[in-house]
Amino acid sequence: MPDDAMNPARTKLIDEVMAQMEAIEADFGDEFEIDNVITILRIQQPDGSAGIRVRNVTMSPLEAVGLLSVAQDLLKTMATSGSPPDADDE
C-alpha cells in the first residue's frame, strides 16, 4: 500500500485513538499514566462475514476479564442515562 493512500479502516482506528487521547487529556490533564489497554474491534469483510479482534496489553487474561466487566457496567450506565458517567466513577 502506498504511503499516501491510507486504508480507510486504518484511518478510522487512528481517528478513534486520537479522540480517546483527547478525551483522556480533557479529563485527567497532562499528568497521567496509562496502565492497561484492551482494544475490541468488530471487523466487517466485503463478503458480509464479520469477526471480533481483541488485543489485551500488559494484563493477564483474568485481569482483562475484570476490566471488561467494569467497562460493561459503564456502557450499561451510558445506555440507560444517555450520557457517560463522571470520570471519577471509573
Distance bins in CASP14 RR format, pairs under 12 A and 6 or more apart:
PFRMAT RR
TARGET T0000
AUTHOR 0000-0000-0000
RMODE 2
METHOD distances of the structure
MODEL  1
1 7 1 0 0 1 0 0 0 0 0 0 0
1 8 0 0 0 0 0 1 0 0 0 0 0
1 9 0 0 0 0 0 1 0 0 0 0 0
1 10 0 0 0 0 1 0 0 0 0 0 0
1 11 0 0 0 0 0 1 0 0 0 0 0
3 10 0 0 0 0 0 1 0 0 0 0 0
5 11 0 0 0 0 0 1 0 0 0 0 0
6 12 0 0 0 0 0 1 0 0 0 0 0
6 13 0 0 0 0 0 1 0 0 0 0 0
6 14 0 0 0 0 1 0 0 0 0 0 0
6 15 0 0 0 0 0 1 0 0 0 0 0
7 13 0 0 0 0 1 0 0 0 0 0 0
7 14 0 0 0 0 0 1 0 0 0 0 0
8 14 0 0 0 0 0 1 0 0 0 0 0
8 15 0 0 0 0 0 1 0 0 0 0 0
8 44 0 0 0 0 0 1 0 0 0 0 0
9 15 0 0 0 0 0 1 0 0 0 0 0
9 16 0 0 0 0 0 1 0 0 0 0 0
9 41 0 0 0 0 1 0 0 0 0 0 0
9 42 0 0 0 0 0 1 0 0 0 0 0
9 43 0 0 0 0 1 0 0 0 0 0 0
9 44 0 0 0 0 1 0 0 0 0 0 0
9 45 0 0 0 0 0 1 0 0 0 0 0
9 46 0 0 0 0 0 1 0 0 0 0 0
9 53 0 0 0 0 0 1 0 0 0 0 0
10 16 0 0 0 0 0 1 0 0 0 0 0
10 17 0 0 0 0 0 1 0 0 0 0 0
10 41 0 0 0 0 0 1 0 0 0 0 0
11 17 0 0 0 0 0 1 0 0 0 0 0
11 18 0 0 0 0 0 1 0 0 0 0 0
12 18 0 0 0 0 0 1 0 0 0 0 0
12 19 0 0 0 0 0 1 0 0 0 0 0
12 41 0 0 0 0 1 0 0 0 0 0 0
12 42 0 0 0 0 0 1 0 0 0 0 0
12 43 0 0 0 0 0 1 0 0 0 0 0
12 44 0 0 0 0 0 1 0 0 0 0 0
13 19 0 0 0 0 0 1 0 0 0 0 0
13 20 0 0 0 0 0 1 0 0 0 0 0
13 39 0 0 0 0 1 0 0 0 0 0 0
13 40 0 0 0 0 0 1 0 0 0 0 0
13 41 1 0 0 1 0 0 0 0 0 0 0
13 42 0 0 0 0 0 1 0 0 0 0 0
13 43 0 0 0 0 0 1 0 0 0 0 0
13 53 0 0 0 0 0 1 0 0 0 0 0
13 55 0 0 0 0 0 1 0 0 0 0 0
14 20 0 0 0 0 0 1 0 0 0 0 0
14 21 0 0 0 0 0 1 0 0 0 0 0
15 21 0 0 0 0 0 1 0 0 0 0 0
15 22 0 0 0 0 0 1 0 0 0 0 0
16 22 0 0 0 0 0 1 0 0 0 0 0
16 23 0 0 0 0 0 1 0 0 0 0 0
16 39 0 0 0 0 1 0 0 0 0 0 0
16 40 0 0 0 0 0 1 0 0 0 0 0
16 41 0 0 0 0 1 0 0 0 0 0 0
17 23 0 0 0 0 0 1 0 0 0 0 0
17 24 0 0 0 0 0 1 0 0 0 0 0
17 34 0 0 0 0 0 1 0 0 0 0 0
17 37 0 0 0 0 0 1 0 0 0 0 0
17 39 0 0 0 0 1 0 0 0 0 0 0
17 41 0 0 0 0 0 1 0 0 0 0 0
18 24 0 0 0 0 0 1 0 0 0 0 0
18 25 0 0 0 0 0 1 0 0 0 0 0
19 25 0 0 0 0 0 1 0 0 0 0 0
19 26 0 0 0 0 0 1 0 0 0 0 0
20 26 0 0 0 0 0 1 0 0 0 0 0
20 27 0 0 0 0 0 1 0 0 0 0 0
20 28 0 0 0 0 0 1 0 0 0 0 0
20 34 0 0 0 0 0 1 0 0 0 0 0
20 37 0 0 0 0 0 1 0 0 0 0 0
20 39 0 0 0 0 0 1 0 0 0 0 0
21 27 0 0 0 0 0 1 0 0 0 0 0
21 28 0 0 0 0 0 1 0 0 0 0 0
21 29 0 0 0 0 0 1 0 0 0 0 0
21 30 0 0 0 0 0 1 0 0 0 0 0
21 32 0 0 0 0 0 1 0 0 0 0 0
21 34 0 0 0 0 1 0 0 0 0 0 0
21 37 0 0 0 0 0 1 0 0 0 0 0
22 28 0 0 0 0 0 1 0 0 0 0 0
22 29 0 0 0 0 0 1 0 0 0 0 0
23 29 0 0 0 0 0 1 0 0 0 0 0
23 84 0 0 0 0 1 0 0 0 0 0 0
23 87 0 0 0 0 1 0 0 0 0 0 0
24 30 0 0 0 0 0 1 0 0 0 0 0
24 31 0 0 0 0 0 1 0 0 0 0 0
24 32 1 0 0 1 0 0 0 0 0 0 0
24 33 0 0 0 0 0 1 0 0 0 0 0
24 34 1 0 0 1 0 0 0 0 0 0 0
24 37 0 0 0 0 0 1 0 0 0 0 0
24 87 0 0 0 0 1 0 0 0 0 0 0
24 90 0 0 0 0 0 1 0 0 0 0 0
25 31 0 0 0 0 0 1 0 0 0 0 0
25 32 0 0 0 0 1 0 0 0 0 0 0
25 34 0 0 0 0 0 1 0 0 0 0 0
25 87 0 0 0 0 0 1 0 0 0 0 0
26 32 0 0 0 0 0 1 0 0 0 0 0
26 84 0 0 0 0 0 1 0 0 0 0 0
26 87 0 0 0 0 1 0 0 0 0 0 0
27 84 0 0 0 0 1 0 0 0 0 0 0
27 85 0 0 0 0 0 1 0 0 0 0 0
27 86 0 0 0 0 1 0 0 0 0 0 0
27 87 1 0 1 0 0 0 0 0 0 0 0
27 88 0 0 0 0 1 0 0 0 0 0 0
27 89 0 0 0 0 0 1 0 0 0 0 0
27 90 0 0 0 0 1 0 0 0 0 0 0
28 34 0 0 0 0 1 0 0 0 0 0 0
28 87 1 0 0 1 0 0 0 0 0 0 0
28 88 0 0 0 0 0 1 0 0 0 0 0
28 90 0 0 0 0 0 1 0 0 0 0 0
29 87 0 0 0 0 0 1 0 0 0 0 0
32 87 0 0 0 0 0 1 0 0 0 0 0
33 58 0 0 0 0 0 1 0 0 0 0 0
34 57 0 0 0 0 1 0 0 0 0 0 0
34 58 0 0 0 0 1 0 0 0 0 0 0
35 57 0 0 0 0 1 0 0 0 0 0 0
35 58 1 0 0 1 0 0 0 0 0 0 0
35 59 0 0 0 0 1 0 0 0 0 0 0
35 63 0 0 0 0 0 1 0 0 0 0 0
35 67 0 0 0 0 1 0 0 0 0 0 0
36 55 0 0 0 0 0 1 0 0 0 0 0
36 56 0 0 0 0 1 0 0 0 0 0 0
36 57 1 0 0 1 0 0 0 0 0 0 0
36 58 1 0 1 0 0 0 0 0 0 0 0
36 59 1 0 1 0 0 0 0 0 0 0 0
36 60 0 0 0 0 0 1 0 0 0 0 0
36 63 1 0 0 1 0 0 0 0 0 0 0
36 64 1 0 0 1 0 0 0 0 0 0 0
36 66 0 0 0 0 0 1 0 0 0 0 0
36 67 1 0 0 1 0 0 0 0 0 0 0
36 68 0 0 0 0 0 1 0 0 0 0 0
36 70 0 0 0 0 0 1 0 0 0 0 0
36 71 0 0 0 0 0 1 0 0 0 0 0
37 54 0 0 0 0 0 1 0 0 0 0 0
37 55 1 0 0 1 0 0 0 0 0 0 0
37 56 0 0 0 0 1 0 0 0 0 0 0
37 57 1 0 1 0 0 0 0 0 0 0 0
37 58 1 0 0 1 0 0 0 0 0 0 0
37 59 0 0 0 0 1 0 0 0 0 0 0
37 63 0 0 0 0 0 1 0 0 0 0 0
37 64 0 0 0 0 1 0 0 0 0 0 0
37 67 0 0 0 0 1 0 0 0 0 0 0
37 71 0 0 0 0 0 1 0 0 0 0 0
38 53 0 0 0 0 0 1 0 0 0 0 0
38 54 1 0 0 1 0 0 0 0 0 0 0
38 55 1 0 0 1 0 0 0 0 0 0 0
38 56 1 0 1 0 0 0 0 0 0 0 0
38 57 1 0 0 1 0 0 0 0 0 0 0
38 58 0 0 0 0 1 0 0 0 0 0 0
38 59 1 0 0 1 0 0 0 0 0 0 0
38 61 0 0 0 0 0 1 0 0 0 0 0
38 63 0 0 0 0 1 0 0 0 0 0 0
38 64 1 0 1 0 0 0 0 0 0 0 0
38 65 0 0 0 0 1 0 0 0 0 0 0
38 66 0 0 0 0 1 0 0 0 0 0 0
38 67 1 0 0 1 0 0 0 0 0 0 0
38 68 1 0 0 1 0 0 0 0 0 0 0
38 69 0 0 0 0 0 1 0 0 0 0 0
38 70 0 0 0 0 0 1 0 0 0 0 0
38 71 1 0 0 1 0 0 0 0 0 0 0
38 72 0 0 0 0 0 1 0 0 0 0 0
39 52 0 0 0 0 0 1 0 0 0 0 0
39 53 1 0 0 1 0 0 0 0 0 0 0
39 54 1 0 0 1 0 0 0 0 0 0 0
39 55 1 0 1 0 0 0 0 0 0 0 0
39 56 0 0 0 0 1 0 0 0 0 0 0
39 57 0 0 0 0 1 0 0 0 0 0 0
39 64 0 0 0 0 0 1 0 0 0 0 0
39 67 0 0 0 0 0 1 0 0 0 0 0
39 68 0 0 0 0 0 1 0 0 0 0 0
39 71 0 0 0 0 0 1 0 0 0 0 0
40 51 0 0 0 0 0 1 0 0 0 0 0
40 52 1 0 0 1 0 0 0 0 0 0 0
40 53 1 0 0 1 0 0 0 0 0 0 0
40 54 1 0 1 0 0 0 0 0 0 0 0
40 55 0 0 0 0 1 0 0 0 0 0 0
40 56 0 0 0 0 1 0 0 0 0 0 0
40 64 0 0 0 0 0 1 0 0 0 0 0
40 67 0 0 0 0 0 1 0 0 0 0 0
40 68 0 0 0 0 1 0 0 0 0 0 0
40 71 0 0 0 0 1 0 0 0 0 0 0
40 72 0 0 0 0 0 1 0 0 0 0 0
40 75 0 0 0 0 0 1 0 0 0 0 0
41 50 0 0 0 0 0 1 0 0 0 0 0
41 51 0 0 0 0 1 0 0 0 0 0 0
41 52 1 0 0 1 0 0 0 0 0 0 0
41 53 1 0 1 0 0 0 0 0 0 0 0
41 54 1 0 0 1 0 0 0 0 0 0 0
41 55 0 0 0 0 1 0 0 0 0 0 0
42 48 0 0 0 0 0 1 0 0 0 0 0
42 49 0 0 0 0 0 1 0 0 0 0 0
42 50 1 0 0 1 0 0 0 0 0 0 0
42 51 1 0 0 1 0 0 0 0 0 0 0
42 52 1 0 1 0 0 0 0 0 0 0 0
42 53 1 0 0 1 0 0 0 0 0 0 0
42 54 0 0 0 0 0 1 0 0 0 0 0
43 49 0 0 0 0 1 0 0 0 0 0 0
43 50 1 0 0 1 0 0 0 0 0 0 0
43 51 1 0 1 0 0 0 0 0 0 0 0
43 52 1 0 0 1 0 0 0 0 0 0 0
43 53 1 0 1 0 0 0 0 0 0 0 0
43 54 0 0 0 0 0 1 0 0 0 0 0
44 50 1 0 1 0 0 0 0 0 0 0 0
44 51 1 0 0 1 0 0 0 0 0 0 0
44 52 0 0 0 0 0 1 0 0 0 0 0
44 53 0 0 0 0 0 1 0 0 0 0 0
45 51 1 0 0 1 0 0 0 0 0 0 0
54 61 0 0 0 0 0 1 0 0 0 0 0
54 64 0 0 0 0 1 0 0 0 0 0 0
54 65 0 0 0 0 0 1 0 0 0 0 0
54 67 0 0 0 0 0 1 0 0 0 0 0
54 68 0 0 0 0 1 0 0 0 0 0 0
55 64 0 0 0 0 1 0 0 0 0 0 0
56 62 0 0 0 0 0 1 0 0 0 0 0
56 63 0 0 0 0 1 0 0 0 0 0 0
56 64 1 0 1 0 0 0 0 0 0 0 0
56 65 0 0 0 0 1 0 0 0 0 0 0
56 66 0 0 0 0 0 1 0 0 0 0 0
56 67 0 0 0 0 1 0 0 0 0 0 0
56 68 0 0 0 0 1 0 0 0 0 0 0
57 63 0 0 0 0 0 1 0 0 0 0 0
57 64 0 0 0 0 1 0 0 0 0 0 0
57 67 0 0 0 0 0 1 0 0 0 0 0
58 64 0 0 0 0 1 0 0 0 0 0 0
58 67 0 0 0 0 0 1 0 0 0 0 0
59 65 0 0 0 0 1 0 0 0 0 0 0
59 66 0 0 0 0 1 0 0 0 0 0 0
59 67 1 0 0 1 0 0 0 0 0 0 0
59 68 0 0 0 0 0 1 0 0 0 0 0
60 66 0 0 0 0 0 1 0 0 0 0 0
60 67 0 0 0 0 0 1 0 0 0 0 0
61 67 0 0 0 0 0 1 0 0 0 0 0
61 68 0 0 0 0 0 1 0 0 0 0 0
62 68 0 0 0 0 0 1 0 0 0 0 0
62 69 0 0 0 0 0 1 0 0 0 0 0
63 69 0 0 0 0 0 1 0 0 0 0 0
63 70 0 0 0 0 0 1 0 0 0 0 0
64 70 0 0 0 0 0 1 0 0 0 0 0
64 71 0 0 0 0 0 1 0 0 0 0 0
65 71 0 0 0 0 0 1 0 0 0 0 0
65 72 0 0 0 0 0 1 0 0 0 0 0
66 72 0 0 0 0 1 0 0 0 0 0 0
66 73 0 0 0 0 0 1 0 0 0 0 0
67 73 0 0 0 0 0 1 0 0 0 0 0
67 74 0 0 0 0 0 1 0 0 0 0 0
67 90 0 0 0 0 0 1 0 0 0 0 0
68 74 0 0 0 0 0 1 0 0 0 0 0
68 75 0 0 0 0 0 1 0 0 0 0 0
69 75 0 0 0 0 0 1 0 0 0 0 0
69 76 0 0 0 0 0 1 0 0 0 0 0
70 76 0 0 0 0 0 1 0 0 0 0 0
70 77 0 0 0 0 0 1 0 0 0 0 0
70 85 0 0 0 0 0 1 0 0 0 0 0
70 89 0 0 0 0 0 1 0 0 0 0 0
70 90 1 0 0 1 0 0 0 0 0 0 0
71 77 0 0 0 0 0 1 0 0 0 0 0
71 78 0 0 0 0 0 1 0 0 0 0 0
71 84 0 0 0 0 0 1 0 0 0 0 0
71 85 0 0 0 0 0 1 0 0 0 0 0
71 90 0 0 0 0 1 0 0 0 0 0 0
72 78 0 0 0 0 0 1 0 0 0 0 0
72 79 0 0 0 0 0 1 0 0 0 0 0
73 79 0 0 0 0 0 1 0 0 0 0 0
73 80 0 0 0 0 0 1 0 0 0 0 0
73 85 0 0 0 0 1 0 0 0 0 0 0
73 89 0 0 0 0 1 0 0 0 0 0 0
73 90 0 0 0 0 0 1 0 0 0 0 0
74 80 0 0 0 0 0 1 0 0 0 0 0
74 81 0 0 0 0 0 1 0 0 0 0 0
74 83 0 0 0 0 0 1 0 0 0 0 0
74 84 1 0 0 1 0 0 0 0 0 0 0
74 85 1 0 1 0 0 0 0 0 0 0 0
74 86 0 0 0 0 0 1 0 0 0 0 0
74 87 0 0 0 0 0 1 0 0 0 0 0
74 89 1 0 0 1 0 0 0 0 0 0 0
74 90 1 0 0 1 0 0 0 0 0 0 0
75 81 0 0 0 0 0 1 0 0 0 0 0
75 82 0 0 0 0 0 1 0 0 0 0 0
75 84 0 0 0 0 1 0 0 0 0 0 0
75 85 0 0 0 0 1 0 0 0 0 0 0
76 82 0 0 0 0 0 1 0 0 0 0 0
76 84 0 0 0 0 0 1 0 0 0 0 0
76 85 0 0 0 0 0 1 0 0 0 0 0
77 83 0 0 0 0 1 0 0 0 0 0 0
77 84 0 0 0 0 1 0 0 0 0 0 0
77 85 1 0 1 0 0 0 0 0 0 0 0
77 86 0 0 0 0 0 1 0 0 0 0 0
77 89 0 0 0 0 1 0 0 0 0 0 0
77 90 0 0 0 0 0 1 0 0 0 0 0
78 84 1 0 1 0 0 0 0 0 0 0 0
78 85 1 0 0 1 0 0 0 0 0 0 0
78 86 0 0 0 0 0 1 0 0 0 0 0
78 89 0 0 0 0 0 1 0 0 0 0 0
78 90 0 0 0 0 0 1 0 0 0 0 0
79 85 0 0 0 0 0 1 0 0 0 0 0
81 89 0 0 0 0 0 1 0 0 0 0 0
83 89 0 0 0 0 0 1 0 0 0 0 0
84 90 0 0 0 0 1 0 0 0 0 0 0
END
